């Protein structure tokens, strides 16, 4: 009886949040997924068309390119995680002014994407600061078109995405590092373990749940890349920076082809779910395996 009362109380506390999720998340996702199989329009009757929208997008070169670019974005995930963990280890020290360094690394996370786009647009310009530094150091002989070269533009956007995300994951790893019991480290020191051995034998295993969460979040962020593309290249040059989600935006809001946009979003959602499940399977904390 006591368990039933406790469960009822828990569900009552969860009810407002679940109601908001149902109205603003679950229902729009379900309704949008249904419309992906129709010829929905704002000005005419809607008819069921089955898989026609999916056939169209997979026959469309722009969507296929966007899908490939979204998968290429996944190459950024290991660099984000390794970089964030390295930063967390470095700032997890009691040094004078270390809080300012933590704040500095976190500033890109809270900076609006429009400001980031303007700043990196100037940096990546052919007459911008990056080319000036490279030419001054004689590393390049002529200005490089970071955003105008269809072979480089996608990787330039990936770098901006990496730069924006490092601080967020650094904070998560820093919180996990500070939760590692100090007595385990002290016992390892007494046993003669050096710093590297303590990191790999104690710290990393204790961080596996955080590594799993951060990896899944960064994978989903990579597959959903859109904002940086919109403010820096708008999919150019020559559609080389189109991503799956940007294609959905382009079709839905620019060309008002809502069913095609919803079909593209549906496919991207399936990819996100599938890769997230793979991460859950292979980066599982040991105690849950």
C-alpha positions as a printed Julia matrix, in Angstrom:
289×3 Matrix{Float64}:
  0.0    0.0     0.0
  2.83   2.33    0.89
  4.55   1.59   -2.45
  1.36   2.37   -4.38
  0.98   5.67   -2.55
  4.6    6.55   -3.28
  4.18   5.71   -6.99
  1.02   7.79   -7.2
  2.77  10.74   -5.56
  5.68  10.44   -8.0
  3.33  10.36  -11.01
  1.47  13.4    -9.69
  4.72  15.36   -9.49
  5.66  14.2   -13.01
  2.24  14.97  -14.49
  2.82  18.71  -15.29
  6.12  18.02  -17.04
  4.67  15.03  -18.91
  1.71  17.15  -20.01
  4.03  19.82  -21.42
  6.13  17.18  -23.17
  3.0   15.59  -24.63
  1.7   18.9   -26.01
  4.95  20.47  -27.21
  7.13  17.43  -28.03
  5.39  14.06  -28.39
  2.33  15.26  -30.31
  4.24  17.5   -32.8
  6.74  14.67  -33.48
  3.98  12.12  -34.01
  1.85  14.46  -36.15
  4.88  15.62  -38.2
  5.93  12.01  -38.81
  2.42  11.25  -40.07
  2.45  14.26  -42.42
  5.71  13.01  -43.97
  3.59  10.35  -45.71
  1.14  12.9   -47.17
  1.13  15.78  -49.68
  0.22  18.24  -46.92
 -0.25  21.84  -48.01
 -1.59  24.96  -46.34
 -3.88  25.78  -49.26
 -5.25  22.44  -50.52
 -6.61  19.15  -49.28
 -4.18  16.6   -47.84
 -3.86  13.15  -49.4
 -1.9   10.06  -48.37
  1.06   9.5   -50.73
  2.91   6.75  -48.87
  6.66   6.75  -49.48
  6.65   9.27  -52.35
  8.31  12.0   -50.28
 11.03   9.61  -49.14
 11.67   8.45  -52.71
 11.96  12.08  -53.77
 14.51  13.07  -51.14
 16.67   9.99  -51.69
 16.66  10.73  -55.43
 17.61  14.33  -54.69
 21.34  14.99  -54.82
 21.15  17.8   -52.26
 19.64  15.55  -49.59
 22.1   12.73  -50.29
 24.94  15.25  -50.0
 23.43  16.59  -46.78
 23.15  13.09  -45.35
 26.78  12.35  -46.19
 27.89  15.65  -44.67
 25.94  14.9   -41.49
 27.79  11.6   -41.23
 31.12  13.37  -41.89
 30.25  15.64  -38.95
 30.52  12.55  -36.74
 34.31  12.67  -37.28
 34.25  15.66  -34.95
 32.9   13.66  -31.99
 36.2   12.04  -30.84
 38.02  15.38  -31.05
 35.3   17.11  -29.01
 35.33  14.44  -26.32
 39.12  14.12  -26.08
 39.54  17.91  -26.12
 36.84  18.46  -23.49
 38.24  15.77  -21.2
 41.75  17.2   -21.58
 40.51  20.69  -20.71
 38.6   19.33  -17.72
 41.73  17.61  -16.39
 43.77  20.79  -16.88
 41.31  23.09  -15.1
 40.61  20.59  -12.32
 43.41  22.09  -10.26
 43.41  24.46   -7.32
 45.5   27.22   -8.86
 45.15  31.0    -8.54
 42.77  32.34  -11.17
 41.7   28.89  -12.41
 38.03  29.96  -12.26
 38.71  32.59  -14.9
 40.16  29.96  -17.21
 37.07  27.77  -16.69
 34.83  30.71  -17.49
 36.88  31.61  -20.58
 36.54  28.09  -21.98
 32.78  28.19  -21.34
 32.15  31.59  -22.96
 31.65  30.14  -26.52
 28.81  27.98  -25.19
 26.76  30.97  -24.03
 27.66  33.17  -27.01
 24.82  33.41  -29.53
 25.38  31.64  -32.82
 24.88  34.89  -34.78
 27.8   36.51  -32.94
 29.88  33.36  -33.43
 29.04  33.37  -37.14
 30.05  37.01  -37.6
 33.29  36.52  -35.68
 34.36  33.37  -37.51
 33.17  34.82  -40.81
 35.76  37.58  -40.34
 38.36  35.04  -39.19
 37.81  32.77  -42.21
 37.61  35.59  -44.77
 40.32  35.52  -47.41
 41.61  38.82  -46.03
 40.85  37.8   -42.44
 42.98  37.19  -39.38
 43.54  33.47  -39.95
 45.02  33.91  -43.43
 47.06  36.88  -42.19
 48.65  34.77  -39.45
 49.3   31.83  -41.78
 50.85  34.04  -44.45
 52.94  35.92  -41.88
 54.31  32.58  -40.65
 54.83  31.57  -44.31
 52.68  28.48  -43.89
 50.65  29.4   -46.99
 51.66  31.4   -50.04
 48.23  32.84  -50.88
 44.96  33.49  -49.03
 42.9   30.36  -48.45
 39.17  30.47  -49.13
 38.06  28.65  -46.0
 34.37  29.25  -46.64
 34.47  29.71  -50.43
 36.33  26.49  -51.23
 33.91  23.58  -51.52
 36.59  21.17  -50.26
 37.31  23.17  -47.09
 34.05  24.88  -46.12
 32.51  21.86  -44.36
 35.63  21.28  -42.24
 35.75  24.98  -41.33
 32.16  24.74  -40.05
 33.03  21.54  -38.18
 35.87  23.41  -36.45
 33.48  26.18  -35.36
 31.05  23.58  -34.02
 33.9   21.9   -32.12
 35.02  25.26  -30.69
 31.49  26.02  -29.48
 30.96  22.61  -27.9
 34.21  22.11  -26.0
 33.22  24.26  -23.02
 29.88  22.51  -22.51
 31.37  19.02  -22.36
 34.33  20.31  -20.33
 31.92  21.39  -17.57
 30.26  17.96  -17.56
 33.61  16.18  -17.33
 34.82  18.61  -14.68
 31.8   17.81  -12.51
 32.45  14.1   -12.96
 36.15  14.49  -12.12
 35.34  16.32   -8.91
 33.0   13.48   -7.93
 35.77  10.86   -8.09
 36.45   9.8    -4.45
 39.74  11.22   -3.2
 40.43   8.15   -1.06
 40.69   5.97   -4.19
 43.37   8.26   -5.58
 45.21   8.29   -2.25
 45.11   4.49   -2.02
 46.52   4.2    -5.55
 49.33   6.63   -4.66
 50.2    4.51   -1.62
 50.3    1.45   -3.89
 52.86   3.21   -6.08
 50.64   4.1    -9.06
 51.86   7.06  -11.1
 49.65   9.82  -12.47
 49.07   8.09  -15.83
 48.15   4.79  -14.19
 45.73   6.52  -11.81
 44.09   8.27  -14.73
 43.54   5.1   -16.79
 42.81   2.65  -13.94
 40.69   4.88  -11.69
 39.56   8.11  -13.33
 38.51   6.81  -16.75
 36.44   3.87  -15.4
 34.71   6.24  -12.97
 33.95   8.59  -15.88
 32.37   5.96  -18.15
 28.76   7.04  -17.45
 29.69  10.67  -18.2
 31.63   9.62  -21.3
 28.57   7.73  -22.52
 26.23  10.69  -21.99
 28.64  13.22  -23.54
 29.3   10.98  -26.54
 25.59  10.51  -27.23
 24.91  14.24  -26.88
 27.8   15.17  -29.19
 26.73  12.55  -31.76
 23.2   13.97  -31.78
 24.55  17.53  -32.0
 26.74  16.55  -34.98
 23.86  14.91  -36.83
 21.63  17.93  -36.12
 24.18  20.54  -37.28
 22.28  23.48  -38.7
 22.93  26.83  -37.02
 26.58  27.22  -38.0
 25.75  26.27  -41.59
 22.97  28.84  -41.73
 25.02  31.77  -40.44
 28.28  30.98  -42.25
 27.54  29.46  -45.66
 23.78  28.88  -46.13
 24.69  25.49  -47.59
 27.26  26.78  -50.08
 29.56  26.85  -51.87
 28.0   24.55  -54.49
 25.83  22.91  -51.79
 28.98  21.43  -50.22
 27.94  22.33  -46.65
 24.35  21.13  -46.82
 23.51  18.87  -43.89
 20.46  16.68  -43.49
 18.79  19.1   -41.1
 19.67  22.15  -43.2
 18.05  20.43  -46.18
 14.87  20.04  -44.13
 14.98  23.75  -43.25
 15.64  24.69  -46.88
 12.73  22.62  -48.17
 10.29  23.51  -45.41
 10.83  27.22  -44.76
 12.47  28.46  -47.94
 10.56  26.48  -50.55
  7.47  25.59  -48.45
  7.74  21.91  -49.4
  6.65  20.82  -45.94
  6.12  17.07  -46.62
  9.64  16.76  -48.06
 11.07  18.66  -45.11
  9.21  16.39  -42.7
 10.42  13.3   -44.58
 14.02  14.53  -44.31
 13.53  15.25  -40.6
 12.04  11.77  -40.13
 15.08  10.14  -41.77
 17.48  12.22  -39.66
 15.55  11.24  -36.52
 15.93   7.55  -37.4
 19.68   8.07  -37.87
 19.92   9.87  -34.51
 18.03   7.1   -32.7
 20.05   4.34  -34.36
 23.45   5.85  -33.62
 22.4    6.75  -30.06
 21.42   3.1   -29.5
 24.82   1.98  -30.82
 26.52   4.34  -28.37
 24.39   2.98  -25.52
 25.37  -0.56  -26.49
 29.12  -0.07  -26.81
 29.9    2.7   -24.27
 27.91   1.18  -21.43
 29.28   1.6   -17.88
 30.79  -1.68  -16.71
 28.43  -2.09  -13.78
 25.47  -2.16  -16.2
 26.99  -4.61  -18.7
